[in-house]
Amino acid sequence: MNEIIRTNSSNEDFVKLVKLLDADLAIRDGEDHAFYDQFNKIDAIKHVMVLFVNGSPASCGAIKVYDEHTMEIKRMFTCPEFRGNGFASKILSALEEWAQELKFKKCILETGVRQPEAIGLYRKNNYQVIPNYGQYINMKNSVCFEKSL
């Protein structure tokens, strides 16, 4: 049985999944990892989703306020053994729904060119490539997306 819960960044299962995500990103990002890592701290994220498969944490994601109209998608991850089941899309959809409930108009996010699975996920879910924003403006390995809610 699958279950998605709403929680925050102090959730132990979320913290475990993020540690796996960070280990994967350290390999993929290589020498750029320290730059990206500074923007991925989870100590104060209020809106987190964790998907469980038969009680085991399998996938996660979060949203955080970017501006008065925009939520930023953060910390999306699915354990390798659970990939290919649509869990990331379920998390993404649930995060978008939560952002709408909170009266936000759009979601934005940044991912890396070395994360083709993530790029495919966002394109499949109707996110559009936008110019890099904020701290990612001059980062050639970043790809930024946006979706109106």
C-alpha positions in Angstrom: 0.0 0.0 0.0 1.2 3.5 -0.8 0.6 6.5 1.4 1.7 10.2 1.0 2.0 12.3 4.2 2.4 16.0 4.7 5.1 16.9 7.2 8.0 19.3 7.6 11.8 19.0 7.3 12.2 17.6 10.8 10.6 14.3 9.7 13.1 11.5 10.1 12.1 9.7 7.0 12.5 12.9 4.9 15.9 13.5 6.5 17.0 9.9 5.5 15.8 10.3 1.9 17.6 13.7 1.6 20.9 12.1 2.8 20.5 9.6 -0.1 19.7 12.5 -2.5 22.8 14.5 -1.4 25.1 11.5 -1.8 23.8 11.0 -5.4 24.1 14.7 -6.2 27.7 14.8 -4.8 28.6 12.3 -7.5 26.6 13.9 -10.3 27.6 17.5 -9.5 31.3 16.8 -9.0 33.2 20.0 -8.4 30.0 22.1 -8.5 28.5 20.2 -5.5 29.6 22.7 -2.8 28.0 25.6 -4.7 24.6 23.8 -5.1 24.7 22.2 -1.6 24.6 25.6 0.1 21.1 26.2 -1.3 19.7 22.8 -0.3 19.6 23.0 3.5 16.5 21.5 4.9 16.5 22.9 8.5 13.4 25.2 8.0 11.2 23.7 5.3 7.6 23.8 6.4 6.0 21.9 3.5 7.3 18.4 2.9 5.8 15.3 1.3 7.0 11.7 1.9 5.6 8.8 0.0 5.7 5.4 1.7 5.4 2.0 0.0 4.3 -0.7 2.5 5.6 1.5 5.3 9.0 2.2 3.8 9.9 5.8 2.8 10.3 5.7 -1.0 10.1 9.2 -2.4 10.0 12.8 -1.2 9.8 16.4 -2.2 9.2 19.9 -0.7 8.0 23.4 -1.4 9.2 26.6 0.1 8.1 30.2 -0.4 10.1 31.9 -3.1 8.0 35.1 -3.4 4.4 36.1 -2.6 3.1 34.3 -5.7 5.6 31.5 -6.1 6.6 28.3 -4.4 10.0 26.6 -5.2 10.1 22.9 -5.5 13.0 21.4 -3.5 14.5 18.1 -2.5 12.8 15.8 -5.0 14.1 12.2 -4.7 13.0 8.6 -5.2 15.0 5.7 -4.0 16.5 3.8 -6.9 14.6 0.6 -6.0 11.3 2.4 -6.3 11.9 4.3 -9.5 9.8 3.7 -12.6 6.5 3.6 -10.6 5.4 7.2 -11.0 6.1 8.1 -7.4 8.0 11.3 -8.3 5.0 12.5 -10.4 2.7 11.7 -7.5 4.8 13.8 -5.1 5.1 16.6 -7.6 1.3 16.7 -8.1 0.7 16.6 -4.4 3.1 19.5 -3.8 1.4 21.5 -6.6 -1.9 20.9 -4.9 -0.6 22.0 -1.6 0.9 25.2 -3.1 -2.6 25.9 -4.7 -4.3 25.4 -1.3 -1.8 28.0 0.1 -2.9 30.4 -2.7 0.3 30.4 -4.7 0.1 30.9 -8.5 3.1 29.0 -9.7 6.0 26.7 -8.9 9.6 27.1 -10.0 12.6 24.9 -9.6 16.2 24.3 -10.5 17.7 21.0 -11.5 21.0 20.1 -13.2 21.9 19.1 -16.7 23.5 16.0 -15.1 20.1 14.9 -13.9 18.3 13.8 -17.1 15.7 11.8 -15.1 14.7 15.0 -13.3 14.5 17.0 -16.5 12.3 14.3 -18.0 10.0 14.3 -14.9 9.4 18.0 -15.1 8.8 18.1 -18.8 6.4 15.2 -18.5 4.5 17.2 -15.8 4.2 20.3 -18.0 6.9 22.4 -16.6 8.5 24.9 -19.0 12.1 25.8 -19.2 12.7 29.4 -18.0 15.8 31.6 -17.7 17.9 30.6 -14.7 16.8 32.6 -11.7 18.4 33.9 -8.4 21.6 32.2 -7.5 21.5 30.0 -10.6 21.7 32.8 -13.2 25.3 32.2 -14.2 25.4 28.5 -13.6 25.8 26.7 -16.9 24.9 23.3 -15.4 21.5 24.5 -14.1 18.2 24.2 -15.8 15.3 26.1 -14.3 11.6 25.3 -14.8 8.2 26.9 -14.1 4.6 25.8 -14.0 1.5 28.0 -13.5 -0.9 26.4 -11.1 
